[in-house]
Amino acid sequence: MEIKEVIGIDVSKLTLDCHIHGCGQHKVFDNNPLGISRMVTWVFKSTEEKKEQVLFVFEHTGLYSHQLAESLDKKGCSSYIASGLEIKRSLGISRGKDDKADAMRIALYGYRVREEIKPHKLPSASLGRLKRLMSMRKKLVLQRAGHKATLREQKSVLEEEGILFSVQREIITVLSLQISALEKQMDKIIDDDPELKELQWLLLSVHGIGRVTARFLIIYTVGFTAFKTWRKFASYVGIAPFPYRSGTSIKGRNKVSRLAHKEGKVLLHLCACITIQSDPEMMAYYERRLEMGKSKMSTLNIIRNKLLARAFAVARRQTPYVNTMKYAL
């Protein structure tokens, strides 16, 4: 169905600034189920288009936009969640910041790209829970790493400080227990979902990919349905090299973009480092590239892409990865 009307929504913690692109009407609603319901009613009273021809566009703001996305999905409304940077760069130079103006800009952006974008589809309940638990795990891991680093530095320069050291050790122990509890809950969610369990088993068959990376791939590819090819996902996480040249004056080498999903990039880098130490095929490839004079980081990035390509291949084929090198004579 062709999109004929776009609704731009600026989402904040307490309110939703809503702008209808066609008629230019603007209204503010509470960011709660009742307010969202009133907003939808107001939109369809203010426009003559059918529900299938109206697209709601808003930025991803974490928990603040999660409730809006779920409510619109339940009401059968089409929506698209865009990144703030994507909207900002598409509209050129802008000055100042105002919720009403932001809603208008979002509506304008959505109207311009309405023929190119696909309406957002909510992930399954299991994937939604996994994503929230994994986000919490990441925060706890970072906190534990900070306390470990502080304790290590203090031990190198201070004598035994009694409570100073013991408190930090206790915090590290508590954080480790909570991280373990989160991982057990994530494993339970996956085990209770046959599709996710099968997908995780396939990914773990790829040498170098562990449980944390497998969960990340499952969550952020929405069960390998959100990205058509592994190359698109490589661009998303920031490991796809792009050319850097223009005319006759700029002749730089190909390099990855700084626009990246840092967590995914780090996880794939760790997988690549493990692979070159334990996988004979990747180890031989890595050493051969170095002997040719290639840089270590470019070689590691190629291996990151190889691992990602293998992960997508096993997920698409629904068969585990087979290491053919061990059968070579």
Sequence and secondary structure as in RCSB ss.txt:
>XXXX:A:sequence
MEIKEVIGIDVSKLTLDCHIHGCGQHKVFDNNPLGISRMVTWVFKSTEEKKEQVLFVFEHTGLYSHQLAESLDKK
GCSSYIASGLEIKRSLGISRGKDDKADAMRIALYGYRVREEIKPHKLPSASLGRLKRLMSMRKKLVLQRAGHKAT
LREQKSVLEEEGILFSVQREIITVLSLQISALEKQMDKIIDDDPELKELQWLLLSVHGIGRVTARFLIIYTVGFT
AFKTWRKFASYVGIAPFPYRSGTSIKGRNKVSRLAHKEGKVLLHLCACITIQSDPEMMAYYERRLEMGKSKMSTL
NIIRNKLLARAFAVARRQTPYVNTMKYAL
>XXXX:A:secstr
    EEEEEEE SSEEEEEETTT  EEEEESSHHHHHHHHHHHHHH  S GGGEEEEEE  THHHHHHHHHHHHT
T EEEEE HHHHHHHT    S  HHHHHHHHHHHHHHTTTT        HHHHHHHHHHHHHHHHHHHHHHHHHH
HHHHHHHS   THHHHHHHHHHHHHHHHHHHHHHHHHHHHHHSHHHHHHHHHHHTSTT  HHHHHHHHHHTTTTT
S SSHHHHHHHHT  EEEEEETTTEEEEEEE S S HHHHHHHHHHHHHHHHH HHHHHHHHHHHHTT  HHHHH
HHHHHHHHHHHHHHHHHTS    GGGG  
